[in-house]
Amino acid sequence: MPGCRWIALVVGVAITAVPTDVVGQQARGWVGSTAQVIGMRPVEAVTPPCPGDTGCYVALDPEVAAMASQDLFLSAWGFGLQGLSATVQLRARQDLGGGFRWPRTDDGFDAMLAYATWVRDSFTVRGGRQEVPSGLGFPSFDGGLARWSSGTMRVEVYGGRSLARGLREPADEALRGLDDFVPDQSSILFGGSVRGRIGGTAVTGRYQRELLSDRSGLASERASVDASGSVSWGAYRAALDYDFGRGVLGKGHLTFSRALSGASWLGELSLVRYMPYFSLSTIWGFFEPVAYHEGVARVGWTPAAAWTVRASAGIRRYGDAGTAVVLRPLDRTGRRAGLEVRWHAADQPWTAGARYDLEWGPGGYLSAVQGHLAWMPATGTHVTVSARSFQQIEQYRLGDGRALGAGLSGGTPLTPRLSVSGGASVLRHRTEGTRASSPWNQARAWTSVRVALGSDPGLSAVGGGS
């Protein structure tokens, strides 16, 4: 199969190429191949009206899909110019067949990152496909970035062809066929930021704008401010962004944290505002998303070196949705709580943890519990057993029953450069009062091979998947 040939080719080239000293001196990174098999029951919309209070969807017969991906992450230097380096992160995908197609498997190749960086004294210049993570998200673009740094001061400007969020492709190409309202042209992104200190507070201000390529319209215009610092009584973090295109405040938070009773207790209080953001080049902003405000209190307790207990509680208030209600006012208050316990002894290869989450409010209710037991000896081998159960009522509901799931994953290094890992999980739920298989049921299995490139076999990076 094509996917298997890709896996063999990538791993084979990596194994034969890695041991040379030249590569070790001038490049570091990794190459990996991952294969996944997923079995589930797809759902299909039926023509309304629906009988009774059941949803307008029916579950089809169980189907299986298989896919594979290959990833290469590499940083190289030594091009004859001091301070010059290059970074690439590439991904190839293959659909290995099955009853349905997994999203993105029809996209055979992606350049996630591909840029060159030149650092000289206080200046940094970067060109190519890159990403600028910030309080405004993770925008990626094909273009350039220039940065000047001096002490705690940093000034940065960037710009280029904007890429669709999370897809690393031009917006018009990535979304064509999915949304008839997406313009048939790409957009241009540019922005900048200033970071410094005001007294004991680190502050970053950022401005970012996107225009359609022919400058006929505005796709987005936003700004954000982030601040953090500490005083004698604790630490604080704050952030806020503003959407000029719609003239509204976006997301924001103000968080205070303080160590209590020495280091055994930690308290935290957060005030949060959340407003969904949509580009002006789509129709979604027309539906006027509603913001919510939330207060969350968290407490952490370390009764002993091996134990950690965390508890949280929050209350959320949604804005007025402008919905006409005939019989009674619409409930706009939501509540949530959580409890987590972790154990990890310094002289033992075992770790364990359990967590319970509860949420209830307008339109839904969720009760979920999960736990894991992991074995991680110093050899680098790891094995984890996990279990979970959840009940979700109303939106995406399970009815009166609960979904039960379990998983097993692990990995081990075969050589200082070569490691393998894999895992499997199942999720089962039966509709109350019937033996019919539920559309929530699914099973997954995956396996991955990774080879370290360069002179640092311990180098690790996040990657894999499809």
N, C-alpha and C positions, 0 to 999 in steps of 0.2 A: 504494500500500500504506500501511497506517496508520503503519508505522515511518518511511517516507520523508516523510510529511506532518508527523510530529513533528519530524524533523530540519530540514525547511524552516522550520517555524514558529519553533523555538527560535533558529536561526541568524538568521533574518530579523528577529525582534524585537530580538535583541542588536545587530545591525548598525545598525538604525535608531535604537536608543535610546542607544547608547554615547556619541556625540559631544557631548552636552549638557554644559555646565559644571556644572550642578547635580549630575548623577550623579558627575562627576569629583571634586567637593568632598566628597561625602557617602558614597560607596561605592566599594569596590574588589573585584575578583574576576575570575571568568572563567566563560564558558559554552562547552560543547563537545558535539559529537556524534560518536559512534563506531559504525561498522558492522563486523561480523565475519562471516566465512564459514569454517566448519570442516568438513572431510571426514575421516571415520574409519570403522573397522569396529567396530561395537559387538560385545560378547561376551554370550553367553547361557548360563546355567547349564543343565547337562544332569543327568538323573537318575542318581545313582551306583548301582552301582559303576562306576568309570571303567576303561577297558581299560588294562592296563599301568601305566606311571607317568605317563601324561598327565593334565593337569588336568581338572577336571569342568566345563569351559567350552568352548564352540565359538564361532568367529567367524562373524558374520552377513555378509551382503553389504554392500559399502561404501555409506555414506549421507552426506548433506550436510545441515548445519543452518546457518541464518543468523539473526542477531539484531542488534539495535541498542540503543543507550542514549544518553541525553542527561543531561548533568550541569550543575548550576549551583552555583557556590561564590561567596558574596557576604558581605562584611563592611561594615556600614553604621553611620554615627554621625551626630551633629548633630540629635538629637531634642529639643533644648531643655534637656536635663539634663546637666550636666558629668559626664564619665566614663561615660556610657551608650552602649553599642554593641550591635549585633545581628549574629549570624552564622548563615548557613544553608548547608547542602550538600544538594542535592536530586538525586535520580536517577530517571529514567523509563526503562522497558525495553519492548521490543517483540520478539515472536517473528516473524521474517520468513518462516517456513516452512521446510520441509525434511523429511528422513526421520525425524528424531528431535528431541526438544525439549531444548535446552540448559538446565542447571539455573538456576533463578531467573527465567527469561524469562516465567514465568506470573505473576510478581509485578510488576505494572505500574508501581508507584511506591514509592519509599522516601524518607523524610526521614532522611538519615544524621546530620545535625546540625541543630539549630534551637533556639538559645538566645539570651538577652539577658544582657549582662554590665554590671555597674555597679562602677566602681572609684573609691574615695574614700579618699585618704590611704593608710593601711595595710590597709584592708579591701577585699575583693573579694566580690561576691555574683553568682551566676550561676544562672539558672533556665531550664528547657526540656529538650530532648533533647540530651544531652551525653555525653562520654566521659572517663574518668579513667585514663589509662595508668599502669601501675606494675609492680612485680615480681610482682603477682598477675594480670597480664594486661591486657586492654583492656576492662574492663566499661563498658557503656553503659546509660543509664537515663533515664527521664523524671522529672525532679525538680529539686532545688536543691543548691547548693554554696555554702559560706561559707568564706572564707580570711582569715587575719590574718598579716601579714608584718612583721618588724622586723629589719633587718640580715640575719644568717644564719639567723634563727629564723623558722619558718613553721608555723602550725597550721591544719588544714583538716578540715572535716566535710562530709558529703554524704549524700544519700539520695533514694529515689524508687522508681518501678516499674521493676523490672529488665527488661532486654531480652536476648534470646537472643544469645549470643556470635557476633559476625560477621554477624548478620542484621538487627540494629536493629529488631526486632519483639518484642512480648511473647512470652515463652517458650511459653505454651500455644498461641498462634496460630501461631507460626513452626514449631513441631515437630509440630503436630497432623497425624495421618495418616502420620507417619514412624516414630513409636515409640509403641506401645500403652501403654508404661509411663510416659509423661510425664503429670503431673497436669493435669487440665482446669481449671487456675486459674493466674493469674500469680503472681509472687513480688515481694517487697519487698526492696530492697537498701539498706543503710546502712553507713557506714564513716567512717574518719577517719585522719589521718596527722599526725605531728610530725616536722619536719626541723630540724636544728641542727648545731652543730660541737662535738666533744669533742677539744680540743687541735687537732691538724692533720687530724682525720678528720671528713668530712661524713657524718652518719648520718641515715637516714630510717626511722622505724617506722610500720607501717600495720596497721590491723585492719579487716576487712570481713566482713559477715554478710548472708545472704539467708534470708528466711522465706517460706513460702507465704502467700498473701494472707489466708487465714482463720486464720493462726497455728497451724495444726494440725501443722506439721512444719518441720524445718530443711532448707533446700536446700544451704547451704554456710556454713562458718565458718572463716576463714583469717586468718593474720597473716604479715607479712614484715618483714625488716630488711635494709636496703641500706647499705653503707658504702664510702667511697672516700677516698683521700688519697695523699700522697707524702712520701717521706723522702729523705735524701741519696743513697741507693743506688738509688732507683727509685720506682715508683708501684704502688699496690695497689687492688683492687676486690673486694668480697665481697657476697654476697647469700644469704639463706636464707628459706624460707617454711615454715609449719607448718599442717597441716590438722587443726583441732580436731574436725571431724565424724568423721574416721576415726582420729584419734589417731596420726598418723604425720608424720614429716618429709617435706616435698615437695622442690622443686628447690632447688639451692644451688650456689654456685661460689666459689672463692677464686683470684684471678689476680694474679700478680706480673709486672711488666714493667720492663725496664731498658735504657737506651741503652748500647751497647758500642762501644768504639773510636771515640769521638767520636759523630757522628750517622750513621755509615755502617752500623752494625749495631744491630738491636733484638731483644732476646730476651724471650720471654714463656712463663710456665709457668702452667697452669690445672689445678685439681682440681675436678671437676664431679660433682654428684649429680643424677640426673634421676628423678623419679617422676611418671608420668602422673596428671593430675587429672581427676576426674569429679564432677559435681554429685550430691548425695545424692538428688535428685529423679529420677535415671535409674537403670537397672538395671546400667550398665556397671561401677560400682565393685564390684559383687558378685563380679566375676571376679578380684578381688585383683591389680591390676596390679603388675608386678615392677619395682623400681628398679634402676638401674645406676650404678656409680661409674666415673669415667674420669679419666685423667691425660693432658694434652695439652701438648706442647712446640712452640713456634713460633719461627722465626727469620726476620727480615727483613734484607735486605742491599741497600744502595743503592751500587753500585760507581761510578756516575756520575749526574749530575743527571737524565738521561733514563731511567735504568734502575732497576727495582725487582724484586727476587727474594724470594719468600717460600716457606718450606718448613715443613711441620708433620707431626707424628707423634703418634699417640695409642693408648692401650690401654684397653679397656673391660671391666668385669667385671659381669655380670648377677647379680641376686639369685637365690635358690633359688625356682624356679617351683612346687615341690611336685609335679612330674610323676613318675609311676611309670615307671621305666626298667628294662627286663628285661635287655638284653644288655650294655650298657655305660653308664658315667656320662654324663650330658648335658653337652656342652661349653658353658661359660658365658662364654668369653673372646672378645672381638672386637677387631680391630685396624684402624687406618686410617692413611693417609698422603696427603699432597698436596704438589704443587709448582706454583707460579704465577710467571710472568714477565710483566712489563709494560714497555712502552716508550712514552714521551711526551716528545718534544723541545719545549722552550719556544718555539722559533722556527719550529715546523712545525705544520701543521694536522692531522697524522696521529698516530694512536695505535694501538697494537697490543698484544695480550695472548694468552697461552695458559695453560691450566691442566690438570693431570692429577690425578685422585683415584682412590684405591684403597681398598676396604673389604672385609674378609673376616671372617667370624665365624659363630656358630651361626645356621643357617637361611638364609644368603645370602652372595653375593659380588657386588661391583660394581667394574667398571673403566671409567672415563669420562675422555674427553679433549675439550676444547673450546677454541676460539680465535676471535678477532675482529680485524678491521681497520676502523678508523673514520676518517672525514674530517670535520673540524669547523672550517671557516674562521671568521673573525671575524664574518661576515655573519649568523650564526645558523643557517645551513643545516648539516645533518648527514646523513651516510650511513654505515651500518654493514653490513658483510658478516660473517657468522658461520658456523661449522661445528662439528659435534659428532659424537661417536661414543661408544657405550657398550655394554657387555655386562653382563647381569644374570642370574645363575644362581640356581636354586632359587626362592625367593619372587619372584613377578612375573618369571619367568625368560624369557630369550631363547634358551635352548638353547646350541648351539655357535656360533651366528652372532653378529653385532654389528648394532646399529641405527646408521644413518648419517643425519645431518640437516644441513640448510643453511638459512640465512635471510638476508633482505635487508630493511633498514628504513631510513627516512630521513624528513626533514621540512624545511620551509623557511618562513620568514615571508613572506607576500604583502604585508602592510602592517605598520605599527608595531603594530597591534592584532590582525590576522588571521593565523593560521598553519595549515598543513596538514601532516599526517604520515601515514605508512602503512607497510605491510610485508607480507611473506609468508614462510612457512617450510614445509619439507617434512621428513618423517621416514620412512625406508624400512628394512624388514627382511624378509628372506626366510628362511623356516624351512629349516634345514639339510636338504639332500637332496630338496627339493621345490620346485616353481615356484609353489606356492600363495602367495597374498598373505597377509601376516602381519597379525594384529589390532593390531600396534604401528604399522602404517602410518597416517599422517595428513598432512593438508595444511591450512594455515591462512592466511588473508589478512585484513587489517583496514585501515581508513582512518579518519582522525579530522580534524575541523575544530574549532579553538578560537579564541574571540574574547575578548580582554581587556576587562574592564569597568573604568571609572574612569580616573583621571588617571595611572596607572602602567602603561604598556604592557608593561614588563618583568616585571610580576608573574607568578609561576609557582606552580603547586600541583600536587600529585599527584592524578590522577583519571582517569576514562575506564574503559573496559571494561564488562563486563556482570556 
